[in-house]
Structures are given as C-alpha cells and as structure tokens.
C-alpha cells in the first residue's frame, strides 16, 4: 500500500482537520459508499446459531463457521460450496487458533494455543452473534500462562466474513513471565489455496508444504531451496516466510486465492493501534502452508527487548483487534481471478473507514465516542540547512506510552496511534483511546527522533490542539560530507543481485524490493573476495559503491566449511582546512544491528584501542530476514581535530563480531560535521 496522503483545512478557530486519502486504489469514496449501501441487513438471511455437543456452528447464509467448545478453536469454515476452507486433515486445534509464545524468566519457551475452558454466547439475534471463549489463570495450575484470556468472535448479518478480537489480562500480584509472540493463525486447505497476495507487487503462486519437505535446507530452517516442487515453474527458487514480511503501517490486507473454485481468504487489519513497536515494526503475513497470519506482537526484527516482560506483580490489560477475516468469490462468468484481490482491497478500505467498529460488545473495547483527537503542526530547525523553520513534510508522528526519545520503537504493552504530516507539517491523530501519552515523531531527511516535552492526556471525546512543535535536528556544525539518506533504512545503498541458484522470482520482477532475496550477505565476499569496501567521498556513489549491509567475509577452513571473519570498511575524504584544536562531529545512524560491534578509527588503524566503539548492540536479525532495517540507532560522536589531517583522511569502520554470517549492521546515514565556528 502506498503512503497515505493527508490534507489540512484551516477552520475559523484555527483547528486543523485532515482527511485520509486512499490514493493508491482507483476505488473512490463514492464507490465505497455504494458498496456499503448494498449491505442492507434485511436483504440477507438472519444469523443462526446451532449448539452441538462439542461444537457450536454459526450460519449467516453466506458462510458458516464451526468452533470447538469450550476451546474456541475454529475447526471449519464452509463457503462458496467448499465444505471446509481450513485444512480438515489437521487436528481441531491446528486449523484456526490464537497462540502465544511465553516462558517463565530464564526458562525455555512455551507454545500455548490458548485453549479456553468456558464458553458463553454474548449476543444472539438475527443480526449479530458474538461468542466468547475464556480461560482464567486462577482456575489453572501455576505452570500455565498467568493471564486471563477472552477470545471473541463476531458474525454479522450480510457480512462475508467474521471478526476476531481478544482481551488479555493480568491481575496485580501474578507471577513473573516473559511473552514473546501473540497472533491469530489460519491453516488453509492446501489442495485449494495456491496463490498468495500481500500487495499489488507481492503476489505469486506458492509451493506446497510437501515441496518444502522435499527441498534442500539452507542456512536456517525457514529457508528451503525448492529442488523438485509439484509446480515446475518454481523449481530452483527459495521459499522463506521472512521474504513476505511487512511493516505494520502497510500491513492492512493479505491472504490467499483458490483458483478452483475461485475463492479468496483474507486477513484485514483496519488499524495498527494494538500492534507493538510502532508503524515501522515488521512482521510475518502469509507463507507456505498455506498459512494466513495476524501478528499482534512478536520479537521479529527487534529482538527480545520487544518481548513483554512482566515483573513484580505488574497488572495489565489490552484488547487486540477486532480484525476481519474476509471471504470472497467469483462467478464462473467473471474472467479475472485477481479481481478477488481487488475486491479484498476495497473491503479493507471499508473496514478502515468504519474503525473503530460500533458492534463489539466487550466493555474493554473503546468506542468512537469515547476516544479523543490530537492535532497540531510540526516544524524543523536546522540552521545549517535553512535560516527559516522547515515544514516537516510526511513526518511520522504519533502517541505512545510515556518514555524517552525514540522509545516508541521498543514500546510493547500499550496502544500506539500514528499518522503522517501533510506538506505543511500539519497533523491529525484521531480515535485515540483515553490515556496519558508522549508525542513522538521522526522526519525523513533528518536524523534522530523528536519527543514533545509535555505529556498528552487524552480523555473521552477530547480534542487537543498542541502548540506548534519545533524539532531541533541533531547538528553541531556544517556538513563536510555525507553518505546515504536519513530515512531509517538501507534501501538506497547497493543491493546486489541474488545468486542465480537462490532466486525468488518475485523479487526479480519487483526490483524495488530486491533486498528480500535470500543469501545476499554472502554476496559481499563474492564482490570483495580479498579486500574490504573502500568508499572515496566525492568520487564514489553510495547507490553503487556502498554495500547495503556491513557483514562478515567468509573463508573456507581446512574442513571445507565456511568460517566468517570481521571486515573493516574505509571512508577516504579530503580536508584542506583542518582546525586541530576544534571538535568535529560524526553523526552515525544505523538502520539495523544484530549481535554487532562497530568500532570507529581515524587515520591510524593499528592503535591498541579504537577511538570509538558502540559495544555489542542489536538483536533484530534483519540481515537474515531480508528486512532492510530493524531498530534505529543514532550515535553522535565527538571527533577531536587532532585526529584529522590536512589532505586525505581515512575513517575505518570495523564490525568486530564474526562468528556467524548475520552478525552485522546496516547503515542509514553517515555525516561528518565541521566545527561550529567554521560556518
């Protein structure tokens, strides 16, 4: 999905309102309203509920869905003449389910499918059925997850799909636990669902689970070379579920298509507010199985620091969802099967427009009239760029739990509400759940993070207009040279072609996301077999000469196996006016770090200790998982002029940790600034 566009209108009282424009799709607001108007409840059969001994079935005339009771597993979905969209050869608890990965501190991880122990019908009438499957911790022994679980499902009259949401709760005084992943999983019938779609550019025929089993395992279990797939068209390709990851802000709809009968199964997420880690957090979507996921929280692309750690009896409650599982189909006379994808996008826009929904019945779900709005304007101050304040165009700005500058990207227990500023820097954040927040922002083109120095207290129905905000971009002196673009990814740097035997054809066609190809870390050694990267300021081009990831080089040991060794990159730059009594500044922004240590040295690489080291940092594993970025890091490093020389200088960047191929970093942006008085 392309970036959202916002426009701002100045009212008589100076209140700035913005309208969310869905510019990517050809679908207009008129078309959305027309589709909504067609969903007249009374023109569809009433919703019916049937109780059986071990199951409950809900039928709304478009589809019916079966749940196990009291466990709350989705065991069957009947639609479009198909007896079950889910893989009914799997056990009941391995078709459609919630799960959580957790552990007691310092203990191995536990995979919990959240089997409920009680079942209740919250609402049952001809227009709506809402079911609740609950489990309370005090009814279990201490070896279980110390949370109360309430899994909810809603089926509406005339709706071609169902809504799922959950309430997780811990009471004060409960035992310490670590929680690393929470999600909804649907395992679809493999003989039917063969085509996966994540975006307009990322969709394709997928291998089967058996294709993976018969394939060649690569450097980690998730990656398999398809050596003898059922579909010969994909022979010789790599299948890796992390190649289909997506940032929270773009993860609105994804799913699968059955070519015969032509049927779609889609996961639609109308908001990011309950996801963790902010709009740039990446996570899984769909993958070979066929599997359709809704990831609410995980440590992917971040590391264990994004896990939920509960200590000292900390109480907590949060609502995840509702999300919408959408079903669609085509009649035999409709020619283009991919119309199912277009229709799923249209439905996604409808669900987004209708957020927050007015039909969930849990008192913990906050309705629209109980939420607040925050508006304002963000400007940037950087006197070395402009004498005037600069409008923060397309800045990401949001509300998250109170913390430190940039802490939103590691925040994991509360809600977050994000938007982007318009061309004049104005913003509107709506549908904010009442609470106390910090306001955070970051602006493409400028390094660092902004945080408003006062808390924002949102109350039911409140409209808060903050003062004009000014971000003082980190800067100590004029730019002497720079490498890259400060936008928190390594996508602008040189990304090599994948090895021909390790291709995913999707990213040959979709060149903009070629970083998702498998094995690019080893391409560094093939391009630099003997000597490391050398970049000459004023001569080299970062788009062609700066490798996108600072990784280790491999060599072969006596046994013929790969061994990885550290690499040292050099940046050559000329200075012809050096004040050796003054201080210079190195602004070093990293887009990712994984078990890495970056050491910085100037001109003399053989000193006993580096001038500067980051120490061991990062656990985001974005290099192996084709992420192009993970957690953002910014280092502002004082460089005494005495370290610099008249004429040619060399900055050495050494990544010292080398035991594995994925220990390394991705750079976002590097800038050397002169002393302030030289401006």
Phi, psi and omega in degrees: 000135180286171181297142174290144177249142182233139172242154188231134181242129179277115179276175183298330181264009178078018178274127185260122180248145179235149179241130180283117182259125180269078193281335185295317188275149173286351179294126178264166178301325179299320181292322177299312181297323179296317180294320177300318184293336179287342183272054176289117186307316190289346179276358180247158177298155177291158176282134181235145179239133180236122179266128173245182185296311184244004185218162169229136183242133176241130183231126177246017178086342176260319177208165167229152186228138183244133178242144169283144176235136007269005191296329179080027175271140174277109185261339181203143173226115181257125186198144173055038178079004180263126183300322180204120175289338181271160182285098186280359170280346174283161173295161182306324184268017181230037179238298176223121188199160166269150170212159178222137171256125185210173172199161165287146183309135178067021178241160178298156181292149180239131179260115188239119179274012172055049173300123180279162179244349180222148181230135178219144172267111182283320180211140177212103170215186187288346182254340185201138169236130173235127182247148180231128176241116190238158174212127179252138186294324184291352176268358183245176175271170189292350180281352182269163177304123183277069176216148165274136184240132173227104178265124183244144175226137182234129175239124183253152175296132177078005183258130180269064180159180183222156182255144178230136171209162183218149176242118176254136187215139170237136177266159182299136176094358182284161189296157176295136174213159170242133182236124190249338183206139173218134186197170167249139183232134170234126177254110189273164181292119188293326182291344181259309192265109186237346185243127183247142178225129178245325178206179178301326184267339187246086177205146187188165168290135185250156174288170176264168176299323179293324175303319179293317181298326181274353183278181181264121178293138181256214191288344174212159192300330184290340184257126182225135172273124184279103186268333181209060184287159177301319178266108184297340181299330184257011177298137180085004177264164176262135171248125182208119186299334181287347175290351183244022177289165185208146174288147180310316186296337182256355188268080183252323180209137173201159180171206191226154177235133169264126181284338182204110354289152187288106189219140177244145177231115192231143172255120182244126180241107189281350183206158175263359196302330183264354176282159183257159171086001176086180189292337183267353179300133181257151177201175182287159178235273175235160176198174182310138181172301354285137183237134175240127188240152160233108182270116178274319176203151177194174176262005179303138177060021179215318183102178187298339180296342176268001172289153179274114181250119180251124183226156173056038175070028184297126174279158183192145173209139179206144176258128177249118183100195004287146169246160188244125171265111189255135179243134176217166184205167178237146175281161183300334183274355176273130194273317191267110180299328182289356169302333177299320178293315179301317179295322179296322177296318178299318179295324177300318178297321178297313181297321179295318178298326185272001180281140356282143184296153182257005187251343177297140188257353176294134178293347179278344177276124187272120181280169188297323183286352177257005182256169183238175181231140175233128180231165178170195179218142181239128176238166182237138175248119172210096187294343178276352175256318182206145175288339182256162174295144185254134177290138181273083183283127178061028176290144171275126182221136186200170178250133177211176183304144178306138182192209179259173178303125178079002184290346181302329184285348176245008181281138190219000185248339184256194177261153175230145183227115187235153172211185173234146179288158175275189185294342179258004177090003180280150180216156173222125176246113184246172179058042182274127177292135180307140180163180180256125187229158160262152178255123184241158176201158165213149191237120175305133182100350180228143180279161172085186184232148174255144170219128178294140189278358177239151175285152175252117180259109182264127177243164182304126178076006185283152173233109185251122174251115181276161177297167174296123185265141180234122177265118174275097183298137180305124184192130176243348182188179182291154178287122172270320172198162180211154178229123177093188180234128181284090179216017168076012173226168176258018189291339182277351183274179184288119177247115187285165169294148176289160173299135184306330182274000183233038185273151158246113187300336180301324184263004164279317178288314181268078187295334182296338180242036181296342178297347180277358176293149181282145168080014183294338179299325180280347176293336178300313181297323181291328179276325178239073187290333185239313183244152183276173182299135173233125182243124181254114180299133180089349179235312180284158179242123184295337180286337182240343189240358180246107182299140191293340181223133176274095186246177180273157174266144176259147170230162179262129178277185184296337180273000181083009179263155179286136171235137184256137183235154182296159178232148180235116178268151179238138172243115179264132180211149182258137173231131181239010177211077186262123173261098186287353176264354183258173178252133172257170182226132172255116174265115186240106181253128180251137177269346183192151173208137180219108180047046188242159170220120180257122177252138183243133179219149179241123168069327180238100184279354188256013177292158184296326181227147178292156176295319182216143173222143175284345193072179180288122184224153165085143175216026190276343175054030183289336179294311180290331186259019170057042189264343182061348170197159173226242176275139182275136178231140175230127177240123174255109192249122176285128181239106178300140179300338180294342178277348185256161185230154172291128182101221186276131177241159177230127170256128180258129177242109184245123172266111196270344186268126195224010187292334184227159183293336187261007173282114183176187182225161166242133177275143169264312190192142177228134179218131171258126180251142176280175177297148181304322185287349180277355181280000000 
